Amino acid sequence: MKYLEFGPEKDLVSVIGAGCMRIAGMTEDAVEAFVLNAVDHEINFFDHADIYGGGKSELLFGSVLKKHPSLREKIFIQSKCAIHDGLFDFDRDYILKSVDGILSRLNTDHLDSLLLHRPDALMEPEEVGEAFDILKASGKVRSFGVSNMNRYQMELLSSGLNVDLSANQLQMSLVHAPMLEAGFNVNMMADASVMRDGGTLEYCRLKKVVVQTWSPLQIGYFGGVFLKDERYPELNALLDQLAEEQHTTPDAIAYAWLLRYPAKMQVITGTTNNEHLNNAAAAADVVLTKKQWYDLYKAVGRRLP
Ligand SMILES: NC(=O)c1ccc[n+]([C@@H]2O[C@H](COP(=O)([O-])OP(=O)(O)OC[C@H]3O[C@@H](n4cnc5c(N)ncnc54)[C@H](OP(=O)(O)O)[C@@H]3O)[C@@H](O)[C@H]2O)c1
């Protein structure tokens, strides 16, 4: 496993983080096995959100922590808030109330990272700053970040904060990479030239913000995995070939492609299958050459200008 420095206290977190959105449908025993297997494979980072399974993902995870109290100090737990009742809500009191709910479901007295799940257009940065200060002073949250925000939203929010943003969680995969495509096609009259995010990846690199990639294997928005999907023959052939050459699996190559981008990259997996998670853990040790990285980018059907 490889680790990167995260947050103001520079905690070492695994570059593969186990996403817990889909554990809501598992039994308590299966979640216990999932968490213990992840830790056995040197994954120490778990990603939650208060809305996953309507709170059930956190509840199930909390029952594992209750059964294995010594686990807590070995792992880094992140959760998210700000989505409720059809709106995105950065109100101070809503954030504070959300964190209390998260801590109670997770059976823990602190979160290692709190992300604001999606940008609230009506945000008041100073109000968020107050909430973060209270959460930090009380010891309930150790570091703060965002999800699905562009560069200027991060800057706007930061203008009211007394802390640095530690992470931005963004959708990114081999087949969903508009942030890269726009960077390759600057100022051209092509669809790929449309900048949808305002240079967020480059901004995160400059500010040393951890880029967490969600849905690393999905087509579009939860459209199923691209592995073995017949719409991506060239990509799957290359994933298979590189996997064979590197004595690893095609999913590990797909994760390694994300990790090869030179920001502080962290892949947030979505698998609930232990074997698939072990493939992800192995991806941390796969290093792709620049040529292999570009070939994979193009194997999706993209062309460089
Ligand atoms: N910030 C946000 O807005 C946001 C949004 C969505 C998700 N997230 C976070 O990102 C995490 C990952 O998202 P995701 O679940 O969409 O990720 P994903 O890894 O792209 O998709 C997970 C799905 O892929 C399947 N899968 C994984 N490995 C496979 C393999 N080797 N072969 C075949 N199928 C495979 C899984 O099935 P198996 O279980 O059978 O492996 C599962 O159904 C979530 O858990 C959550 O923590 C964040």
The ligand as an SDF file (V2000), in Angstrom:
LIG
                    3D

 48 52  0  0  0  0  0  0  0  0999 V2000
  -18.9970   12.5860   -3.4300 N   0  0  0  0  0  0  0  0  0  0  0  0
  -19.9680   12.1100   -4.1650 C   0  0  0  0  0  0  0  0  0  0  0  0
  -20.8290   12.8440   -4.6720 O   0  0  0  0  0  0  0  0  0  0  0  0
  -20.0430   10.6290   -4.3850 C   0  0  0  0  0  0  0  0  0  0  0  0
  -20.9610   10.1000   -5.2900 C   0  0  0  0  0  0  0  0  0  0  0  0
  -20.9790    8.7050   -5.4420 C   0  0  0  0  0  0  0  0  0  0  0  0
  -20.1160    7.8950   -4.7250 C   0  0  0  0  0  0  0  0  0  0  0  0
  -19.2450    8.4570   -3.8350 N   0  0  0  0  0  0  0  0  0  0  0  0
  -18.2870    7.6230   -3.0540 C   0  0  0  0  0  0  0  0  0  0  0  0
  -17.5210    6.8890   -3.9900 O   0  0  0  0  0  0  0  0  0  0  0  0
  -17.5790    5.5080   -3.6960 C   0  0  0  0  0  0  0  0  0  0  0  0
  -17.4370    4.7420   -4.9840 C   0  0  0  0  0  0  0  0  0  0  0  0
  -18.5360    5.0000   -5.8570 O   0  0  0  0  0  0  0  0  0  0  0  0
  -19.1530    3.8170   -6.7190 P   0  0  0  0  0  0  0  0  0  0  0  0
  -19.7360    2.8020   -5.8220 O   0  0  0  0  0  0  0  0  0  0  0  0
  -20.0240    4.3880   -7.7670 O   0  0  0  0  0  0  0  0  0  0  0  0
  -17.7690    3.2350   -7.3470 O   0  0  0  0  0  0  0  0  0  0  0  0
  -17.4060    2.1370   -8.4190 P   0  0  0  0  0  0  0  0  0  0  0  0
  -16.2760    1.3610   -7.8480 O   0  0  0  0  0  0  0  0  0  0  0  0
  -17.1710    2.8210   -9.7140 O   0  0  0  0  0  0  0  0  0  0  0  0
  -18.6810    1.2010   -8.5730 O   0  0  0  0  0  0  0  0  0  0  0  0
  -18.9850    0.1910   -7.6540 C   0  0  0  0  0  0  0  0  0  0  0  0
  -19.6790   -0.9060   -8.3870 C   0  0  0  0  0  0  0  0  0  0  0  0
  -18.7360   -1.5180   -9.2510 O   0  0  0  0  0  0  0  0  0  0  0  0
  -18.7320   -2.9140   -9.0450 C   0  0  0  0  0  0  0  0  0  0  0  0
  -17.3680   -3.4260   -9.1840 N   0  0  0  0  0  0  0  0  0  0  0  0
  -16.2740   -3.0320   -8.5070 C   0  0  0  0  0  0  0  0  0  0  0  0
  -15.1970   -3.7390   -8.8830 N   0  0  0  0  0  0  0  0  0  0  0  0
  -15.6250   -4.5800   -9.8340 C   0  0  0  0  0  0  0  0  0  0  0  0
  -14.9680   -5.5500  -10.6240 C   0  0  0  0  0  0  0  0  0  0  0  0
  -13.6640   -5.7960  -10.4910 N   0  0  0  0  0  0  0  0  0  0  0  0
  -15.7060   -6.2430  -11.5210 N   0  0  0  0  0  0  0  0  0  0  0  0
  -17.0300   -6.0070  -11.6550 C   0  0  0  0  0  0  0  0  0  0  0  0
  -17.7140   -5.0920  -10.9240 N   0  0  0  0  0  0  0  0  0  0  0  0
  -17.0060   -4.3880  -10.0260 C   0  0  0  0  0  0  0  0  0  0  0  0
  -19.2180   -3.1020   -7.6350 C   0  0  0  0  0  0  0  0  0  0  0  0
  -19.7770   -4.3860   -7.4950 O   0  0  0  0  0  0  0  0  0  0  0  0
  -19.1460   -5.4120   -6.4040 P   0  0  0  0  0  0  0  0  0  0  0  0
  -19.5600   -4.8860   -5.0860 O   0  0  0  0  0  0  0  0  0  0  0  0
  -19.7550   -6.7120   -6.7670 O   0  0  0  0  0  0  0  0  0  0  0  0
  -17.6590   -5.3940   -6.5890 O   0  0  0  0  0  0  0  0  0  0  0  0
  -20.2280   -1.9820   -7.4760 C   0  0  0  0  0  0  0  0  0  0  0  0
  -21.4810   -2.3820   -7.9570 O   0  0  0  0  0  0  0  0  0  0  0  0
  -18.8890    5.3250   -2.9340 C   0  0  0  0  0  0  0  0  0  0  0  0
  -18.8820    4.2000   -2.0830 O   0  0  0  0  0  0  0  0  0  0  0  0
  -18.9230    6.5990   -2.1320 C   0  0  0  0  0  0  0  0  0  0  0  0
  -18.1200    6.4440   -0.9750 O   0  0  0  0  0  0  0  0  0  0  0  0
  -19.1860    9.8100   -3.6630 C   0  0  0  0  0  0  0  0  0  0  0  0
  1  2  1  0
  2  3  2  0
  2  4  1  0
  4  5  1  0
  4 48  2  0
  5  6  2  0
  6  7  1  0
  7  8  2  0
  8  9  1  0
  8 48  1  0
  9 10  1  0
  9 46  1  0
 10 11  1  0
 11 12  1  0
 11 44  1  0
 12 13  1  0
 13 14  1  0
 14 15  2  0
 14 16  1  0
 14 17  1  0
 17 18  1  0
 18 19  2  0
 18 20  1  0
 18 21  1  0
 21 22  1  0
 22 23  1  0
 23 24  1  0
 23 42  1  0
 24 25  1  0
 25 26  1  0
 25 36  1  0
 26 27  1  0
 26 35  1  0
 27 28  2  0
 28 29  1  0
 29 30  1  0
 29 35  2  0
 30 31  1  0
 30 32  2  0
 32 33  1  0
 33 34  2  0
 34 35  1  0
 36 37  1  0
 36 42  1  0
 37 38  1  0
 38 39  2  0
 38 40  1  0
 38 41  1  0
 42 43  1  0
 44 45  1  0
 44 46  1  0
 46 47  1  0
M  CHG  2   8   1  16  -1
M  END
$$$$
